[in-house]
Amino acid sequence: MVPLYGDVQIRLSDWVQQLTHYDPSKWTCTSEQTEAKATTFILNRVETIRSEHVRFISDLARYNNEVRLYFWRHTFWELVG
């Protein structure tokens, strides 16, 4: 997939196949077998990607809470002190 505009994406193989001088023997990345291998590789890693995402979001939430608490404490003591 190649970003086209914003969140619109196109497959590079679709664009290459439309070229006037397209030669399938020179563009092995346009075969269906190559795309199936890439999809399979991603599907094999979904669980790992999901667990890393959950860990990242949890860490981000914890850091966010720590920063909020830090600023709240300093603001509170400035108002009281």
Secondary structure by P-SEA (a helix, b strand, c coil): cccccccbbbbaaaaaaacccccccccccccaaaaaaaaaaaaaaaaaaaaaaaaaaaaaaaaaaaaaaaaaaaaaaaaac
